[in-house]
Amino acid sequence: MSTSELPAGPPADPVDGRTRIAVVFGGRSSEHGVSCLTAADVIAALDPARYDVVPVGIALDGRWVLESSDRDRFRITAGRLPEVDGSGAEIALRTSAAGELVVSQPGDVPRTLGQVDVVFPLLHGPWGEDGTLQGLLELAGVRYVGAGVLASAVGMDKEFMKITFAAAGLPQLPYAVVRPREWENDPAAVRETVAALGYPVFVKPARAGSSFGISRVESADQLDDAIALAREHDPKVVVEAGAVGARELECGVLEGVDGGSPEASVIGEIRLAADSPHLFYDFEAKYVDGTAVLEAPAQVPDDVSERLRSWAVTAFEAIGGEGLARVDFFMLGGGRLVVNEINTMPGFTPTSMYPRVWAASGLDYAALVDRLVTAALRRGTGLR
């Protein structure tokens, strides 16, 4: 048998016949709390008559623990995001074709939870959405929802995402990459490169999401502080030409049924409410003060909608996507369209844009979750 034909571990066969699914969330990135919000809703959407859910949390210190499936445990409270506090029994994932999850409690004989059919990795950001967890699951021979190792890594790293999109012929705004050595050794050259883009610009961590560490920079005197903020999240930084006054449009992509062509949702739009205090769609607008307005379907001409849906599928296939992705676009003055980025594990609460555009396309939240799990069960692990 070639490595490309390696099967996943044998499906579990619980006495009650349900599919056993480990939902993994939390993680070490700055998007830990967002991941917890997502997991609470996904767990609630999994039909208990069909799925035996094992909630697995990864604490900020990296420990894997058996978590609560109580939805109220993972809510925003007094403006504070939820987190995996590490109080649950520690878990180890055996690197074996069986994909066993084992609870390890000091002084006790480890208790085996049993084989797992599939893992739903609901991690956002580095150390989870970037191919690291996907690689672990591939080693363990465990099926999982979503993009594979390479697609996850490319989708997370804005530099290589942009290179891939350019190779696929997708239009983008001008940008510059600021690598650690360049900024530390010759910041003047970096400032000159950024100035050539024209202000305003957006300064972003190269490998982060949920708008953490992003700044809108209006002039050269603000650049150093913006780069310093971005580098708190990632030593590599991307600076993009500002899409001033642009409409922010998004499209969901879903793996085709039975291995068919990927499908694109209707187009959604994100904008700030008239009374929003924010300059752009940042973390607080998304999750804290509710001043972002999400509309699906967006009010755009049919030809624009069809072009963006086509580009979304192109972006998905360009990175080798599997399962799901959300592709973001800008509509600039004069109707010019450009691709902004792809997200291989988008926010997945019922109020997030990805489930909203699919609901507007006729696929409700529970059906969407079920379809993703079904697609993952159909795929094996290994090269494919």
C-alpha positions as CSV (number, residue, x, y, z in Angstrom):
1,M,0.0,0.0,0.0
2,S,1.4,3.4,-0.9
3,T,1.5,6.3,1.5
4,S,-1.2,8.0,-0.5
5,E,-3.5,5.1,0.3
6,L,-3.1,5.0,4.0
7,P,-6.5,4.6,5.6
8,A,-7.7,6.5,8.6
9,G,-8.1,4.5,11.8
10,P,-11.1,2.2,11.9
11,P,-14.4,3.9,12.8
12,A,-15.5,3.5,16.4
13,D,-18.3,1.1,17.1
14,P,-20.0,2.3,20.2
15,V,-22.6,0.1,21.6
16,D,-25.4,2.6,20.7
17,G,-24.1,3.0,17.1
18,R,-23.5,6.7,17.3
19,T,-20.5,8.4,15.6
20,R,-17.9,9.5,18.2
21,I,-16.6,13.0,17.5
22,A,-14.0,14.9,19.5
23,V,-14.6,18.6,19.3
24,V,-11.2,20.3,20.0
25,F,-11.2,24.0,21.0
26,G,-9.4,26.7,22.9
27,G,-5.7,26.6,22.0
28,R,-2.6,28.8,22.7
29,S,-3.3,31.6,20.2
30,S,-4.9,35.0,21.0
31,E,-8.1,33.7,19.4
32,H,-8.6,31.2,22.3
33,G,-11.8,32.8,23.5
34,V,-13.3,33.0,20.0
35,S,-12.6,29.3,19.6
36,C,-14.5,28.6,22.8
37,L,-17.5,30.6,21.6
38,T,-17.5,28.6,18.4
39,A,-17.2,25.3,20.1
40,A,-20.2,25.9,22.4
41,D,-22.5,26.4,19.4
42,V,-21.1,23.5,17.3
43,I,-21.5,21.1,20.2
44,A,-25.1,22.2,20.8
45,A,-25.8,21.6,17.0
46,L,-24.5,18.1,16.9
47,D,-27.5,15.7,17.2
48,P,-27.0,13.6,20.3
49,A,-29.0,10.8,18.7
50,R,-26.3,10.5,16.0
51,Y,-23.2,11.8,17.7
52,D,-21.3,10.9,20.9
53,V,-19.5,14.2,21.5
54,V,-16.2,14.3,23.4
55,P,-15.4,18.0,24.2
56,V,-11.6,18.5,24.3
57,G,-10.2,21.8,25.4
58,I,-6.6,23.1,24.9
59,A,-5.7,25.5,27.7
60,L,-3.6,28.6,27.1
61,D,-0.6,26.8,28.6
62,G,-1.0,23.9,26.1
63,R,-2.6,21.3,28.3
64,W,-5.3,19.1,26.7
65,V,-8.2,18.5,29.0
66,L,-11.6,16.8,28.9
67,E,-14.0,19.8,29.0
68,S,-17.6,20.5,29.8
69,S,-20.2,20.4,27.1
70,D,-22.3,23.0,29.0
71,R,-23.1,25.7,26.5
72,D,-23.4,28.3,29.3
73,R,-19.9,27.6,30.4
74,F,-18.6,29.3,27.2
75,R,-20.3,32.7,27.0
76,I,-19.1,36.2,27.0
77,T,-19.5,37.4,30.6
78,A,-19.1,41.1,31.5
79,G,-17.2,41.7,28.3
80,R,-14.8,38.8,29.0
81,L,-14.3,36.0,26.6
82,P,-14.6,32.4,27.9
83,E,-11.5,30.2,28.2
84,V,-10.4,26.6,28.8
85,D,-9.1,27.0,32.4
86,G,-7.3,23.6,32.5
87,S,-9.3,22.3,35.4
88,G,-10.5,19.2,33.5
89,A,-8.8,15.8,33.5
90,E,-5.8,15.9,31.3
91,I,-5.9,14.1,27.9
92,A,-3.2,12.5,25.7
93,L,-3.9,11.6,22.1
94,R,-2.1,8.4,21.2
95,T,-0.3,8.4,17.9
96,S,-1.9,5.2,16.6
97,A,-4.2,4.2,13.8
98,A,-6.9,3.7,16.5
99,G,-6.8,7.4,17.4
100,E,-7.5,6.7,21.1
101,L,-8.0,9.5,23.5
102,V,-6.8,8.7,27.0
103,V,-7.5,10.6,30.2
104,S,-4.4,10.8,32.3
105,Q,-5.0,11.5,36.0
106,P,-2.0,11.5,38.3
107,G,-1.9,8.4,40.5
108,D,-4.7,6.7,38.6
109,V,-4.8,4.1,35.9
110,P,-5.4,5.9,32.6
111,R,-9.1,5.6,31.5
112,T,-9.6,5.1,27.8
113,L,-12.4,7.1,26.3
114,G,-12.3,4.8,23.2
115,Q,-11.7,5.2,19.5
116,V,-12.8,8.4,17.8
117,D,-14.4,8.5,14.4
118,V,-13.5,12.1,13.6
119,V,-12.1,15.3,15.2
120,F,-13.7,18.7,14.7
121,P,-10.8,21.1,15.2
122,L,-12.4,24.4,16.1
123,L,-9.1,26.3,16.8
124,H,-8.5,29.7,15.3
125,G,-5.0,31.1,14.7
126,P,-1.5,29.6,15.2
127,W,-1.1,26.3,16.9
128,G,-4.4,24.9,15.6
129,E,-5.7,26.5,12.4
130,D,-2.2,26.7,10.8
131,G,-1.6,23.0,10.1
132,T,0.1,22.1,13.3
133,L,-2.9,20.2,14.8
134,Q,-3.8,18.8,11.4
135,G,-0.3,17.3,11.2
136,L,-0.7,15.7,14.6
137,L,-4.0,14.1,13.5
138,E,-2.5,12.9,10.3
139,L,0.3,11.2,12.3
140,A,-2.4,9.6,14.6
141,G,-4.4,8.4,11.6
142,V,-7.5,10.3,12.7
143,R,-10.0,11.8,10.4
144,Y,-10.8,15.5,10.9
145,V,-13.0,18.3,9.6
146,G,-11.5,21.0,7.4
147,A,-8.4,21.8,5.5
148,G,-5.3,19.6,5.5
149,V,-1.8,20.5,6.6
150,L,-0.6,22.6,3.7
151,A,-3.9,24.3,3.0
152,S,-4.2,25.3,6.7
153,A,-0.6,26.7,6.7
154,V,-1.0,28.6,3.5
155,G,-4.4,30.0,4.6
156,M,-3.0,31.1,7.9
157,D,0.1,32.9,6.5
158,K,-0.9,36.0,4.7
159,E,2.4,36.2,2.8
160,F,2.1,32.8,1.2
161,M,-1.7,33.1,0.8
162,K,-1.1,36.2,-1.3
163,I,1.6,34.5,-3.4
164,T,-0.8,31.6,-4.0
165,F,-3.6,33.9,-5.0
166,A,-1.4,35.8,-7.4
167,A,-0.4,32.5,-9.1
168,A,-4.1,31.7,-9.5
169,G,-4.7,35.1,-11.2
170,L,-6.8,36.6,-8.4
171,P,-6.6,40.4,-8.1
172,Q,-5.3,41.8,-4.8
173,L,-4.2,45.2,-3.3
174,P,-0.5,46.0,-3.2
175,Y,1.3,44.9,0.0
176,A,4.6,44.5,1.7
177,V,6.0,41.8,4.0
178,V,8.1,42.9,7.0
179,R,10.2,40.0,8.2
180,P,11.8,40.1,11.7
181,R,15.4,40.5,10.4
182,E,14.4,43.3,8.0
183,W,12.7,45.4,10.7
184,E,15.4,44.8,13.3
185,N,18.4,45.5,10.9
186,D,17.1,48.2,8.6
187,P,13.8,49.8,9.7
188,A,14.4,52.8,7.5
189,A,14.2,50.6,4.4
190,V,11.0,49.1,5.7
191,R,9.5,52.6,6.2
192,E,10.5,53.5,2.6
193,T,8.9,50.3,1.2
194,V,5.6,51.0,3.1
195,A,5.6,54.7,2.0
196,A,5.6,53.5,-1.6
197,L,2.3,51.8,-1.0
198,G,0.7,55.2,-0.1
199,Y,-1.1,56.0,3.1
200,P,-3.3,55.0,4.7
201,V,-2.2,51.3,5.1
202,F,-3.3,48.5,7.3
203,V,-0.6,46.8,9.4
204,K,-1.4,43.2,10.3
205,P,0.3,40.2,12.0
206,A,1.1,37.8,9.1
207,R,-0.4,34.8,11.0
208,A,-3.3,35.9,13.2
209,G,-7.0,36.4,12.8
210,S,-10.0,38.0,14.5
211,S,-8.4,41.4,13.8
212,F,-6.0,41.0,16.7
213,G,-3.0,43.4,16.3
214,I,-4.3,45.2,13.3
215,S,-3.9,49.0,12.9
216,R,-5.0,51.5,10.4
217,V,-2.1,53.8,9.8
218,E,-2.8,57.2,8.4
219,S,0.8,58.6,8.3
220,A,4.4,57.6,8.6
221,D,4.7,58.8,12.2
222,Q,2.2,56.1,13.2
223,L,3.9,53.2,11.4
224,D,6.5,52.1,14.1
225,D,3.9,51.8,16.8
226,A,1.6,49.8,14.5
227,I,4.4,47.4,13.6
228,A,5.3,47.0,17.3
229,L,1.6,46.1,18.0
230,A,1.5,43.6,15.2
231,R,4.7,42.0,16.3
232,E,3.2,41.3,19.7
233,H,1.2,38.7,17.9
234,D,3.6,37.6,15.2
235,P,7.2,38.6,14.4
236,K,6.3,38.7,10.7
237,V,4.1,41.5,9.6
238,V,2.1,42.3,6.5
239,V,1.3,45.8,5.4
240,E,-1.5,46.3,2.9
241,A,-2.6,49.3,0.9
242,G,-5.7,50.8,2.5
243,A,-9.0,49.9,1.0
244,V,-10.5,53.3,1.9
245,G,-14.3,53.4,1.6
246,A,-14.5,49.9,0.3
247,R,-17.4,47.5,0.9
248,E,-16.4,44.3,2.7
249,L,-17.9,41.3,1.0
250,E,-17.6,37.6,2.0
251,C,-18.4,34.3,0.5
252,G,-18.6,30.8,2.1
253,V,-17.1,27.8,0.3
254,L,-18.1,24.2,1.1
255,E,-16.6,21.0,0.0
256,G,-18.8,19.3,-2.7
257,V,-21.1,16.4,-1.8
258,D,-19.5,13.0,-2.5
259,G,-16.2,14.6,-3.7
260,G,-17.9,16.9,-6.2
261,S,-16.9,20.5,-7.0
262,P,-16.8,23.0,-4.2
263,E,-19.9,25.1,-3.7
264,A,-20.1,28.8,-3.0
265,S,-22.7,30.5,-0.9
266,V,-24.5,33.7,-1.5
267,I,-22.5,36.9,-0.8
268,G,-22.6,38.5,2.6
269,E,-21.6,42.0,3.6
270,I,-20.0,43.5,6.8
271,R,-20.2,47.1,7.7
272,L,-20.0,49.2,10.8
273,A,-23.1,50.7,12.3
274,A,-23.5,54.4,11.9
275,D,-22.8,55.0,15.6
276,S,-19.8,52.6,15.8
277,P,-16.7,54.2,17.4
278,H,-14.4,52.0,15.4
279,L,-12.4,52.9,12.3
280,F,-12.7,49.4,10.8
281,Y,-14.1,46.0,11.5
282,D,-11.9,45.2,14.5
283,F,-12.1,42.7,17.3
284,E,-14.3,44.8,19.6
285,A,-16.8,45.5,16.7
286,K,-16.9,41.8,15.9
287,Y,-17.4,40.3,19.4
288,V,-17.7,42.9,22.1
289,D,-19.9,45.9,21.5
290,G,-22.0,44.6,18.6
291,T,-21.5,47.6,16.3
292,A,-20.9,45.5,13.3
293,V,-23.8,44.9,10.9
294,L,-23.8,41.6,9.0
295,E,-26.1,41.2,6.0
296,A,-26.8,38.1,3.9
297,P,-27.4,38.2,1.1
298,A,-25.6,41.4,0.3
299,Q,-27.2,43.9,-2.0
300,V,-24.9,43.6,-5.0
301,P,-25.6,43.1,-8.8
302,D,-25.9,39.6,-10.0
303,D,-22.8,39.8,-12.1
304,V,-20.7,40.9,-9.1
305,S,-22.2,38.1,-7.0
306,E,-21.3,35.5,-9.6
307,R,-17.8,36.8,-10.1
308,L,-17.1,36.7,-6.3
309,R,-18.6,33.2,-6.0
310,S,-16.4,32.0,-8.8
311,W,-13.3,33.7,-7.3
312,A,-14.1,32.2,-3.9
313,V,-14.0,28.7,-5.3
314,T,-10.8,29.5,-7.2
315,A,-9.2,30.7,-4.0
316,F,-10.3,27.6,-2.1
317,E,-8.9,25.3,-4.8
318,A,-5.7,27.3,-5.2
319,I,-4.7,26.5,-1.6
320,G,-5.9,22.9,-1.8
321,G,-8.8,23.6,0.6
322,E,-11.0,20.9,2.1
323,G,-14.2,21.0,4.1
324,L,-14.9,24.7,4.4
325,A,-13.5,28.2,4.0
326,R,-14.6,31.8,4.0
327,V,-13.2,34.1,1.3
328,D,-13.2,37.9,1.9
329,F,-13.3,40.6,-0.8
330,F,-13.2,44.4,-1.1
331,M,-15.4,46.3,-3.6
332,L,-13.5,49.5,-4.2
333,G,-14.6,52.8,-5.8
334,G,-15.8,52.3,-9.4
335,G,-16.8,48.8,-8.6
336,R,-13.3,47.3,-8.7
337,L,-13.1,43.9,-6.9
338,V,-10.1,42.4,-5.1
339,V,-9.6,39.4,-2.9
340,N,-8.5,40.1,0.6
341,E,-8.0,36.8,2.3
342,I,-9.2,33.2,3.0
343,N,-10.0,31.7,6.3
344,T,-9.9,27.9,6.6
345,M,-11.7,27.8,10.0
346,P,-13.9,30.9,10.1
347,G,-15.9,32.0,13.1
348,F,-18.7,29.4,13.5
349,T,-21.2,30.8,15.9
350,P,-24.8,31.1,14.5
351,T,-24.3,34.9,14.2
352,S,-20.9,34.6,12.4
353,M,-20.9,35.4,8.7
354,Y,-20.0,31.9,7.5
355,P,-23.1,30.2,8.9
356,R,-25.2,33.2,8.0
357,V,-24.3,33.1,4.3
358,W,-25.1,29.4,4.2
359,A,-28.4,29.8,6.0
360,A,-29.3,32.4,3.4
361,S,-28.3,29.8,0.8
362,G,-30.7,27.3,2.2
363,L,-28.4,25.3,4.6
364,D,-29.2,25.9,8.2
365,Y,-26.6,25.7,11.1
366,A,-27.2,22.1,12.2
367,A,-27.3,20.8,8.6
368,L,-24.1,22.7,7.8
369,V,-22.3,21.2,10.8
370,D,-23.6,17.7,9.9
371,R,-22.4,18.1,6.3
372,L,-18.9,19.0,7.4
373,V,-18.6,16.0,9.7
374,T,-20.0,13.7,6.9
375,A,-17.4,15.1,4.5
376,A,-14.6,14.4,7.0
377,L,-15.8,10.9,7.6
378,R,-15.6,10.3,3.9
379,R,-12.0,11.3,3.6
380,G,-9.0,9.3,4.8
381,T,-5.8,10.6,6.2
382,G,-2.4,10.6,4.5
383,L,-1.5,12.0,1.1
384,R,-4.6,12.6,-1.1
